[in-house]
Amino acid sequence: MSNLKEIISRVKTVSSIIKMTNAMKMVSSVKLKKFKNKIINLKLYKKKIEKFYFILINKKKIKIKKNKKNILLIIITSNRGLCGSFNNFLLKTIEKLIKKKYFKENIYLFPIGKIGKKYLEKKYQIFLYNNKLIDNLNEENLSTIVNIFYKKFLKGFFSEIKIIYNNYKLISIKKILPFKKKKIYNLNYIFEPYKKKILKFLIPKILKIKIYNSILESITSEHLSRMIAMHKAKDNGIKIKNELLFFYNKLRKEKITKEILEIVGGI
């Protein structure tokens, strides 16, 4: 009887796990749609403001000091687990990248997300970290971090700043500073006030948009990974539950048969 009780207890445990994984899958499904819409809404604004920057930069040269081979890598991970290989794959890719491509440079890391910070601080120099942006992505939090690393870049401490994150099934590695040059035609614009003053306002704005967009894409990928992971966990749970019930019915049948034989034998 103890075996049957143990199996029933396990069936109840597995059933509760199936419910939990299904609930997590549904939550991630809703959040996935929400963040996808945010990315779509941001796309046109991002394109327009970048075009405006390239028009300005074609007419105005910005002098930036470059006297050090320090590179800042902004790495976006999640604050939570249960999302398959979402974080592991990214972190392993970063390790390979540092060993093969940046072995001659001084690498500074800026992890966004608890998982990345916990893993990377054991091995590399952490310039800055922020766990709030994943759950509380707003203008104030973005402005604080952008101002810190942009000032360092202008002073020449960093020669290059890149952002690395999960973009669905791919790892995106994008250079956010210095900006890539892009030729824009039809430059018949009159700017008021001075171009320098506009650029002083515009560059941090573009940086915030780039980081905001990257975080949105990373969060969208996280929820997609969690949906897939929870779907697989749910399917595995159902399979285990069915196996346990089959085993339970088999034991119960054997027990009943044994009891009947004992009664018949006693007669």
Backbone bond lengths (Angstrom), bond angles and torsions (degrees), N, CA, C in turn:
res aa  C-N    CA-C-N  psi(-1)  N-CA   C-N-CA  omega(-1)  CA-C   N-CA-C  phi
1 M - - - 1.470 - - 1.529 112.21 -
2 S 1.338 115.38 -33.84 1.467 119.88 -179.02 1.527 111.18 -62.36
3 N 1.363 116.36 -35.59 1.462 120.78 178.01 1.522 111.25 -63.58
4 L 1.325 116.17 -42.75 1.466 121.21 179.18 1.528 111.17 -64.07
5 K 1.333 115.84 -42.22 1.472 120.45 177.69 1.525 111.51 -62.55
6 E 1.323 115.45 -40.75 1.465 121.54 179.54 1.530 110.94 -63.87
7 I 1.340 115.92 -41.39 1.474 120.17 179.15 1.527 110.66 -65.33
8 I 1.330 117.06 -44.28 1.473 121.36 178.63 1.529 110.77 -60.62
9 S 1.338 116.11 -40.30 1.468 121.33 177.85 1.531 110.74 -61.44
10 R 1.335 115.80 -42.66 1.470 121.00 178.48 1.530 111.51 -66.57
11 V 1.325 116.27 -38.13 1.477 120.92 177.75 1.531 110.16 -61.43
12 K 1.339 116.61 -42.98 1.472 121.23 178.51 1.528 111.30 -63.11
13 T 1.347 116.19 -41.95 1.475 121.13 178.80 1.523 110.82 -62.32
14 V 1.338 115.59 -47.50 1.475 120.59 179.93 1.529 110.47 -63.23
15 S 1.330 117.19 -39.15 1.478 121.70 179.38 1.521 111.15 -61.72
16 S 1.339 116.53 -41.33 1.474 120.20 179.08 1.529 110.86 -67.94
17 I 1.345 117.25 -35.21 1.470 121.21 177.05 1.531 110.22 -66.69
18 I 1.341 116.50 -40.15 1.477 121.08 177.75 1.529 110.20 -60.28
19 K 1.344 116.22 -44.12 1.474 120.84 178.62 1.525 111.12 -62.34
20 M 1.347 116.26 -43.69 1.465 121.55 -178.58 1.534 111.14 -64.08
21 T 1.347 116.50 -47.32 1.476 120.39 -178.84 1.527 111.27 -65.12
22 N 1.326 116.31 -36.28 1.470 120.33 177.78 1.529 110.80 -66.39
23 A 1.349 116.20 -40.64 1.472 120.90 177.81 1.528 110.90 -63.56
24 M 1.343 116.61 -42.98 1.470 121.21 178.92 1.528 111.16 -64.26
25 K 1.322 116.02 -37.90 1.470 121.14 177.42 1.529 110.35 -62.37
26 M 1.337 116.84 -44.15 1.469 121.81 -179.33 1.528 111.49 -65.37
27 V 1.338 116.54 -41.87 1.472 121.42 178.48 1.527 110.15 -62.03
28 S 1.335 116.67 -46.07 1.467 121.24 179.48 1.522 111.77 -64.30
29 S 1.327 116.51 -33.87 1.470 121.47 178.14 1.530 111.02 -62.85
30 V 1.331 115.93 -43.88 1.476 121.63 178.74 1.528 110.35 -65.80
31 K 1.340 116.47 -45.82 1.468 121.00 -179.00 1.529 111.54 -66.60
32 L 1.324 117.06 -34.50 1.464 121.83 178.11 1.529 110.63 -59.02
33 K 1.324 116.62 -47.02 1.472 121.32 178.88 1.530 110.97 -63.25
34 K 1.323 115.60 -41.09 1.470 121.63 -179.17 1.529 111.27 -60.42
35 F 1.352 116.88 -48.25 1.465 120.65 -177.64 1.531 112.44 -74.76
36 K 1.322 117.31 -28.73 1.469 120.78 174.58 1.525 110.18 -62.70
37 N 1.330 116.08 -43.14 1.469 121.32 178.49 1.522 111.54 -63.65
38 K 1.330 116.60 -37.89 1.469 120.62 178.07 1.528 111.12 -63.10
39 I 1.338 116.62 -40.65 1.472 121.44 178.99 1.527 110.39 -64.07
40 I 1.339 116.31 -43.59 1.476 121.03 179.47 1.524 110.28 -62.61
41 N 1.334 117.06 -43.89 1.470 121.61 -179.51 1.524 112.57 -65.20
42 L 1.329 116.71 -31.36 1.470 121.38 -177.95 1.531 112.53 -79.84
43 K 1.322 117.04 -25.20 1.468 122.91 -170.23 1.535 113.44 -55.12
44 L 1.325 117.27 -50.39 1.467 121.66 -177.03 1.526 111.16 -66.53
45 Y 1.335 116.69 -43.38 1.472 121.56 179.02 1.524 110.71 -60.71
46 K 1.336 116.22 -44.00 1.468 122.82 179.02 1.530 110.60 -60.35
47 K 1.315 116.20 -44.71 1.469 122.08 -178.83 1.529 111.15 -63.06
48 K 1.329 116.45 -43.64 1.470 121.57 -177.45 1.524 111.95 -67.48
49 I 1.329 115.96 -44.35 1.466 119.33 -176.79 1.532 111.47 -70.16
50 E 1.345 117.10 -32.55 1.468 120.97 176.06 1.526 110.78 -68.80
51 K 1.328 116.66 -39.02 1.473 120.85 177.57 1.533 109.97 -62.45
52 F 1.312 115.57 -41.93 1.463 121.37 178.52 1.528 110.57 -60.14
53 Y 1.339 116.09 -41.06 1.469 121.23 177.75 1.527 111.04 -62.81
54 F 1.329 117.73 -46.23 1.467 121.46 -177.71 1.529 111.97 -65.35
55 I 1.328 116.39 -31.65 1.478 119.98 175.30 1.521 109.31 -64.23
56 L 1.324 116.35 -44.25 1.468 121.46 179.51 1.520 111.97 -65.68
57 I 1.318 116.32 -44.28 1.463 121.50 -174.00 1.521 111.93 -68.28
58 N 1.336 116.59 -24.77 1.460 120.57 176.91 1.525 111.57 -68.81
59 K 1.318 115.77 -22.99 1.464 119.79 -178.53 1.523 112.94 -105.45
60 K 1.304 116.21 -15.43 1.471 119.94 -176.19 1.516 110.29 -130.79
61 K 1.311 117.64 124.22 1.469 121.34 177.86 1.525 109.86 -90.65
62 I 1.331 115.33 131.80 1.470 119.80 178.82 1.519 108.80 -104.79
63 K 1.313 116.00 124.90 1.469 120.30 178.83 1.527 109.47 -92.07
64 I 1.323 114.59 124.14 1.469 120.58 179.01 1.520 108.83 -126.06
65 K 1.326 115.89 132.05 1.470 120.02 177.78 1.524 109.89 -67.63
66 K 1.326 115.16 139.15 1.473 119.76 176.28 1.514 107.76 -139.17
67 N 1.293 116.51 86.79 1.464 118.84 -176.34 1.532 113.12 -121.24
68 K 1.316 116.48 6.25 1.469 118.44 -179.36 1.518 110.44 -137.97
69 K 1.312 115.34 150.64 1.463 120.65 178.30 1.532 109.92 -98.15
70 N 1.315 115.33 50.40 1.460 120.65 177.18 1.526 109.19 -98.08
71 I 1.314 116.11 128.89 1.466 120.63 -179.64 1.524 109.29 -119.00
72 L 1.328 115.09 132.51 1.465 120.83 177.23 1.528 109.03 -103.45
73 L 1.321 115.89 127.00 1.463 121.53 175.38 1.529 108.95 -111.13
74 I 1.327 115.79 116.88 1.466 121.13 175.92 1.529 106.96 -90.64
75 I 1.319 116.83 119.82 1.471 121.25 -173.06 1.528 109.82 -118.09
76 I 1.331 115.33 122.65 1.469 120.02 -178.00 1.528 110.35 -103.62
77 T 1.330 115.23 117.92 1.473 120.75 173.66 1.534 107.32 -121.89
78 S 1.311 117.14 -167.04 1.470 119.94 179.21 1.528 110.41 -103.06
79 N 1.311 115.60 167.16 1.472 121.21 174.07 1.525 111.33 -89.05
80 R 1.336 115.56 -18.43 1.466 120.44 -175.72 1.524 111.35 -127.33
81 G 1.324 114.52 159.87 1.462 120.44 177.66 1.523 111.56 -93.69
82 L 1.323 115.86 -147.34 1.468 123.74 -178.46 1.529 112.02 55.03
83 C 1.340 115.52 42.75 1.472 119.99 178.53 1.532 110.75 -135.22
84 G 1.328 115.14 38.28 1.465 120.50 176.70 1.519 112.65 65.59
85 S 1.330 115.52 -137.17 1.475 121.23 -177.58 1.528 111.85 -93.77
86 F 1.336 116.61 17.09 1.470 122.91 -175.72 1.529 112.55 -50.26
87 N 1.334 117.48 -51.60 1.472 121.40 -177.96 1.526 112.74 -82.65
88 N 1.326 116.87 -43.12 1.474 120.95 -176.37 1.518 112.77 -58.57
89 F 1.329 116.37 -45.91 1.464 121.37 -178.68 1.528 110.98 -61.61
90 L 1.331 116.41 -42.62 1.467 121.50 179.78 1.526 111.20 -64.71
91 L 1.323 117.18 -46.93 1.468 121.83 -177.20 1.527 112.02 -66.01
92 K 1.324 117.26 -37.41 1.472 121.06 177.00 1.531 110.42 -67.29
93 T 1.340 116.44 -37.85 1.472 121.56 177.62 1.522 110.56 -63.25
94 I 1.335 116.97 -40.90 1.472 121.79 179.57 1.526 110.77 -64.17
95 E 1.322 116.78 -42.63 1.470 120.89 177.87 1.528 111.41 -59.52
96 K 1.323 116.35 -44.58 1.475 121.25 178.57 1.520 110.79 -64.11
97 L 1.330 116.55 -41.19 1.464 122.68 -179.53 1.526 111.20 -62.08
98 I 1.324 116.55 -44.82 1.471 121.33 179.73 1.527 110.96 -65.05
99 K 1.335 117.32 -41.73 1.474 121.63 -179.13 1.525 112.62 -67.42
100 K 1.341 116.36 -41.96 1.468 120.31 -173.00 1.529 114.08 -90.09
101 K 1.342 117.05 -39.20 1.464 120.11 -173.11 1.525 114.17 -102.06
102 Y 1.326 117.21 -37.31 1.464 120.11 -172.85 1.527 113.26 -112.03
103 F 1.318 117.36 28.53 1.473 119.78 -177.12 1.532 112.70 -69.89
104 K 1.344 118.37 -19.10 1.471 121.60 -179.96 1.526 112.32 -93.95
105 E 1.328 117.14 -16.74 1.462 120.85 -177.12 1.532 112.20 -95.38
106 N 1.329 114.59 164.33 1.469 120.42 172.20 1.527 107.79 -88.55
107 I 1.308 115.77 115.11 1.465 119.89 -175.70 1.528 110.87 -99.65
108 Y 1.336 114.52 127.37 1.466 121.85 173.51 1.527 107.62 -115.49
109 L 1.311 116.33 139.09 1.460 119.91 -177.31 1.522 111.94 -114.77
110 F 1.309 114.09 143.95 1.461 121.53 175.36 1.538 107.75 -126.84
111 P 1.357 116.99 87.95 1.466 119.03 179.64 1.531 112.50 -77.57
112 I 1.315 114.94 133.55 1.465 121.98 172.09 1.525 105.78 -110.93
113 G 1.321 117.43 112.97 1.470 121.49 -175.98 1.523 111.17 118.14
114 K 1.317 116.59 137.95 1.475 122.67 -174.77 1.527 113.34 -63.16
115 I 1.337 116.92 -39.84 1.471 120.62 -176.22 1.524 110.62 -62.17
116 G 1.333 116.20 -45.58 1.463 121.23 -179.70 1.514 112.49 -65.93
117 K 1.327 116.20 -42.40 1.466 121.02 -179.02 1.526 111.05 -62.17
118 K 1.323 115.90 -46.25 1.468 121.80 -178.51 1.528 111.45 -60.94
119 Y 1.319 116.74 -39.17 1.471 121.68 -177.32 1.534 111.74 -78.24
120 L 1.329 116.77 -45.41 1.467 121.29 -171.59 1.523 114.14 -77.33
121 E 1.339 118.18 -29.86 1.464 120.30 -176.82 1.531 112.61 -65.43
122 K 1.331 116.84 -19.34 1.470 121.03 178.68 1.529 112.02 -75.80
123 K 1.344 116.92 -21.01 1.467 120.32 -171.43 1.528 115.23 -119.55
124 Y 1.353 117.55 -26.04 1.469 119.75 -171.07 1.533 112.02 -132.65
125 Q 1.361 114.14 171.49 1.470 120.52 177.46 1.528 109.20 -77.74
126 I 1.310 116.37 122.93 1.465 120.49 177.52 1.527 108.05 -96.84
127 F 1.329 116.10 114.60 1.464 121.60 179.55 1.530 110.29 -77.29
128 L 1.324 115.15 -39.57 1.456 122.05 -175.19 1.529 107.15 -162.96
129 Y 1.310 117.40 155.41 1.468 118.31 172.20 1.524 109.46 -146.58
130 N 1.337 115.42 155.27 1.455 120.06 179.89 1.527 109.43 -150.31
131 N 1.321 116.58 121.93 1.464 121.08 178.66 1.529 112.31 -102.40
132 K 1.340 116.28 -11.36 1.465 120.51 -175.21 1.525 112.86 -75.60
133 L 1.343 116.42 -30.93 1.464 119.87 -172.90 1.524 114.03 -61.70
134 I 1.328 117.50 -30.53 1.469 120.00 -178.55 1.530 111.15 -66.59
135 D 1.334 116.63 -42.89 1.471 120.80 -177.44 1.527 113.06 -97.07
136 N 1.335 116.58 -18.58 1.466 119.90 -177.19 1.532 109.67 -137.51
137 L 1.321 114.75 71.99 1.464 121.64 -175.26 1.525 109.81 -85.27
138 N 1.347 116.15 99.21 1.463 119.74 -179.20 1.530 111.62 -138.86
139 E 1.322 115.43 171.96 1.469 123.55 -175.69 1.528 112.25 -59.02
140 E 1.322 116.32 -42.79 1.473 121.01 -176.98 1.533 111.73 -62.84
141 N 1.333 116.25 -48.79 1.469 120.43 179.65 1.525 112.17 -63.46
142 L 1.337 116.32 -40.34 1.469 120.90 178.90 1.523 111.26 -65.30
143 S 1.333 116.34 -44.97 1.476 121.05 -178.68 1.522 111.72 -59.25
144 T 1.321 116.63 -41.57 1.474 121.52 -178.79 1.520 111.37 -59.22
145 I 1.334 116.89 -49.71 1.471 119.21 -176.12 1.526 112.13 -74.05
146 V 1.342 117.09 -37.08 1.478 120.41 179.93 1.522 110.16 -62.95
147 N 1.320 117.30 -43.78 1.470 121.14 179.95 1.526 111.93 -59.60
148 I 1.333 117.07 -37.75 1.472 120.70 -178.51 1.521 111.19 -65.11
149 F 1.359 117.44 -54.91 1.468 117.46 -174.66 1.532 113.23 -78.46
150 Y 1.348 117.62 -23.94 1.474 119.54 177.97 1.532 110.68 -70.29
151 K 1.328 116.69 -39.00 1.475 120.47 176.30 1.524 110.93 -62.90
152 K 1.324 116.39 -41.00 1.476 121.53 177.89 1.529 110.63 -62.90
153 F 1.334 115.88 -37.80 1.465 120.59 179.42 1.530 110.68 -67.92
154 L 1.314 117.32 -43.74 1.469 121.83 -179.88 1.528 111.89 -63.38
155 K 1.341 115.78 -34.98 1.470 120.06 178.63 1.523 112.62 -76.94
156 G 1.341 116.75 -8.56 1.466 120.43 177.89 1.508 114.50 91.71
157 F 1.326 117.88 6.82 1.470 119.40 179.35 1.528 110.68 -67.73
158 F 1.348 116.00 -41.64 1.465 120.55 175.18 1.525 109.79 -105.98
159 S 1.329 115.81 133.03 1.467 119.39 176.00 1.528 110.91 -90.75
160 E 1.328 115.87 -19.06 1.468 120.25 -177.05 1.530 109.65 -156.23
161 I 1.324 115.54 142.42 1.470 120.73 176.30 1.524 108.71 -130.21
162 K 1.333 115.45 125.83 1.470 120.58 -179.80 1.521 110.18 -124.28
163 I 1.321 114.55 153.68 1.463 120.15 177.34 1.532 108.61 -119.76
164 I 1.334 115.83 132.68 1.474 121.39 -175.87 1.529 108.75 -126.48
165 Y 1.326 115.18 130.26 1.470 118.97 -177.71 1.525 111.03 -161.63
166 N 1.321 115.67 168.04 1.468 121.88 175.84 1.519 110.14 -79.71
167 N 1.333 115.42 128.31 1.463 120.63 174.94 1.524 107.21 -123.72
168 Y 1.321 114.70 86.40 1.466 122.75 -171.98 1.531 109.61 60.23
169 K 1.339 119.84 -119.50 1.465 119.84 -176.19 1.529 112.30 -89.13
170 L 1.318 117.15 -1.73 1.469 121.40 -177.27 1.522 110.81 -110.33
171 I 1.348 114.94 159.16 1.470 120.83 172.28 1.528 107.14 -100.35
172 S 1.322 116.92 120.88 1.472 121.29 178.60 1.518 110.10 -92.75
173 I 1.339 115.47 130.23 1.468 121.69 174.85 1.525 106.58 -123.58
174 K 1.320 116.70 108.53 1.469 120.77 -175.03 1.523 111.11 -122.60
175 K 1.323 114.92 135.57 1.469 119.68 176.06 1.523 107.86 -85.17
176 I 1.329 116.38 121.78 1.468 118.71 179.53 1.532 112.26 -102.28
177 L 1.330 116.81 -22.16 1.468 121.83 173.78 1.525 109.28 -146.54
178 P 1.330 118.85 138.57 1.470 127.01 -9.03 1.524 111.36 -68.35
179 F 1.330 116.17 155.99 1.459 120.34 179.15 1.519 110.82 -66.64
180 K 1.315 115.56 145.02 1.468 119.92 174.41 1.523 108.77 -73.10
181 K 1.344 115.67 144.35 1.462 119.71 177.89 1.522 109.74 -79.65
182 K 1.319 114.82 141.40 1.460 120.14 179.55 1.523 108.40 -142.52
183 K 1.331 115.32 130.11 1.460 119.74 -176.76 1.524 109.65 -81.31
184 I 1.322 115.63 127.86 1.464 121.18 177.95 1.522 108.08 -119.75
185 Y 1.310 115.67 132.10 1.468 120.54 179.98 1.531 110.08 -98.10
186 N 1.313 116.16 176.80 1.475 122.36 -175.97 1.533 110.71 55.53
187 L 1.339 114.69 62.67 1.466 119.83 -175.11 1.536 113.23 -95.16
188 N 1.307 117.38 30.79 1.465 120.56 -178.34 1.534 110.66 -84.65
189 Y 1.329 114.06 70.70 1.465 120.10 179.86 1.527 109.77 -120.35
190 I 1.324 115.33 146.90 1.467 120.74 172.39 1.530 106.28 -111.26
191 F 1.340 115.89 127.49 1.470 119.88 -176.15 1.528 111.38 -109.07
192 E 1.300 115.60 131.97 1.461 123.18 173.78 1.524 108.07 -133.26
193 P 1.313 122.04 131.01 1.472 128.01 -3.90 1.534 110.37 -72.44
194 Y 1.341 116.85 -146.73 1.462 120.10 -177.16 1.524 111.29 -65.87
195 K 1.346 114.08 150.61 1.479 120.10 -179.14 1.529 111.55 -58.21
196 K 1.331 116.09 -38.75 1.466 120.73 -178.73 1.529 110.64 -60.14
197 K 1.318 115.50 -40.41 1.463 120.84 -179.47 1.537 110.73 -68.54
198 I 1.326 115.93 -39.11 1.473 120.52 178.69 1.523 109.98 -65.37
199 L 1.339 115.91 -45.01 1.470 120.91 -179.33 1.528 111.88 -62.72
200 K 1.322 116.21 -36.81 1.464 121.13 179.42 1.529 110.72 -60.14
201 F 1.321 115.79 -34.66 1.467 121.15 177.17 1.531 111.20 -82.82
202 L 1.341 115.59 -38.45 1.469 121.42 -170.04 1.527 114.25 -74.10
203 I 1.341 117.45 -40.98 1.476 120.16 -174.98 1.537 112.12 -60.92
204 P 1.346 119.52 -50.80 1.480 118.30 176.47 1.534 112.78 -59.08
205 K 1.341 115.28 -32.83 1.472 120.45 178.57 1.531 110.41 -63.55
206 I 1.336 116.46 -45.22 1.474 121.33 179.00 1.524 110.32 -64.28
207 L 1.327 116.59 -41.72 1.471 120.67 178.99 1.528 110.99 -60.62
208 K 1.331 115.58 -42.13 1.470 119.70 178.57 1.531 111.17 -63.16
209 I 1.337 115.57 -40.83 1.471 120.23 179.29 1.522 110.56 -64.87
210 K 1.343 116.74 -42.66 1.472 121.23 -179.77 1.533 110.91 -61.77
211 I 1.330 116.21 -45.58 1.469 120.39 -179.42 1.533 110.28 -69.55
212 Y 1.323 115.77 -41.90 1.472 120.96 178.06 1.533 110.65 -57.98
213 N 1.339 116.00 -47.06 1.466 121.39 179.62 1.536 111.37 -63.13
214 S 1.333 116.19 -41.62 1.474 120.97 179.87 1.528 111.20 -64.30
215 I 1.338 116.28 -41.60 1.472 120.31 178.81 1.532 110.32 -65.88
216 L 1.337 116.44 -40.82 1.470 120.19 177.34 1.527 111.19 -60.17
217 E 1.331 116.24 -44.47 1.472 120.64 179.70 1.530 111.17 -64.92
218 S 1.338 115.69 -38.53 1.466 120.37 178.57 1.533 111.21 -66.27
219 I 1.334 116.43 -44.47 1.472 120.55 179.70 1.535 110.43 -64.05
220 T 1.339 116.14 -40.54 1.473 120.74 177.03 1.525 110.37 -59.93
221 S 1.334 116.11 -44.47 1.476 121.44 178.53 1.527 111.24 -64.27
222 E 1.337 115.54 -38.09 1.475 120.42 178.79 1.525 110.90 -60.74
223 H 1.342 115.91 -45.92 1.469 119.64 -178.85 1.530 111.64 -68.89
224 L 1.326 116.71 -33.81 1.464 119.76 175.78 1.534 110.23 -65.08
225 S 1.347 116.04 -44.61 1.475 121.08 178.16 1.525 111.27 -62.60
226 R 1.339 115.68 -40.16 1.470 119.64 179.88 1.536 110.86 -67.65
227 M 1.327 116.12 -38.90 1.468 119.94 176.99 1.527 111.20 -59.06
228 I 1.344 115.37 -47.02 1.474 120.95 -179.60 1.529 110.49 -64.23
229 A 1.356 115.74 -45.26 1.476 120.91 -179.16 1.527 111.20 -62.56
230 M 1.331 116.51 -43.11 1.470 120.43 -179.27 1.532 112.01 -70.79
231 H 1.338 115.90 -33.19 1.468 119.89 176.63 1.534 110.36 -64.35
232 K 1.335 115.37 -43.86 1.477 120.51 177.81 1.528 110.94 -65.01
233 A 1.342 115.78 -41.61 1.473 120.62 179.14 1.529 110.82 -62.98
234 K 1.332 115.61 -40.64 1.474 120.52 178.62 1.533 110.57 -63.40
235 D 1.337 116.19 -46.35 1.477 120.92 179.13 1.531 111.72 -61.30
236 N 1.335 115.56 -42.82 1.478 120.14 177.65 1.525 111.36 -64.32
237 G 1.347 115.54 -38.42 1.465 121.24 178.37 1.520 111.62 -63.01
238 I 1.334 115.87 -43.88 1.477 120.60 178.55 1.531 110.42 -62.51
239 K 1.338 115.27 -41.04 1.472 120.46 179.20 1.538 110.93 -62.28
240 I 1.341 115.83 -46.25 1.483 120.84 179.37 1.532 110.59 -63.86
241 K 1.337 115.97 -41.61 1.473 120.97 179.76 1.535 110.71 -60.92
242 N 1.333 115.85 -45.12 1.474 120.23 179.21 1.530 111.97 -63.35
243 E 1.339 115.59 -39.03 1.475 120.21 177.94 1.528 111.04 -64.81
244 L 1.348 115.60 -41.37 1.473 120.38 178.51 1.529 111.56 -64.81
245 L 1.340 115.91 -42.14 1.470 120.13 179.24 1.530 111.49 -65.55
246 F 1.340 114.94 -38.50 1.471 119.48 177.06 1.531 110.17 -62.55
247 F 1.349 114.90 -44.72 1.465 120.68 179.81 1.530 110.77 -65.54
248 Y 1.342 116.08 -38.03 1.473 122.23 178.62 1.533 110.20 -62.65
249 N 1.335 115.98 -48.40 1.477 120.62 -179.84 1.530 111.86 -63.30
250 K 1.344 114.97 -36.61 1.471 120.06 178.78 1.535 110.54 -64.62
251 L 1.355 116.00 -47.26 1.473 120.82 179.07 1.530 111.59 -63.22
252 R 1.335 114.57 -40.85 1.473 120.46 -178.96 1.541 110.29 -64.09
253 K 1.336 114.17 -42.27 1.471 119.68 178.71 1.535 111.00 -62.65
254 E 1.351 114.48 -43.82 1.475 119.69 179.14 1.528 110.86 -62.29
255 K 1.354 115.03 -40.59 1.472 120.57 -179.00 1.536 110.77 -64.67
256 I 1.341 116.09 -44.34 1.474 120.80 -179.88 1.535 110.31 -64.59
257 T 1.347 115.22 -43.64 1.480 120.29 178.89 1.524 110.76 -60.01
258 K 1.351 114.96 -42.93 1.470 120.42 179.90 1.528 110.96 -62.42
259 E 1.340 116.32 -43.03 1.470 121.19 -179.77 1.533 111.33 -64.58
260 I 1.353 116.31 -40.51 1.473 120.72 178.59 1.527 110.67 -63.21
261 L 1.343 115.26 -44.25 1.473 120.21 179.36 1.530 111.58 -62.17
262 E 1.346 115.78 -37.96 1.473 120.44 178.53 1.523 111.03 -65.16
263 I 1.354 115.66 -40.20 1.477 120.56 179.25 1.529 110.34 -66.41
264 V 1.356 114.99 -46.92 1.478 120.43 179.54 1.524 110.46 -61.51
265 G 1.339 115.80 -42.59 1.473 121.41 179.26 1.512 111.59 -63.51
266 G 1.333 115.77 -34.25 1.460 121.03 -179.72 1.511 112.01 -70.15
267 I 1.330 116.57 -32.42 1.467 121.17 179.34 1.535 109.65 -70.62
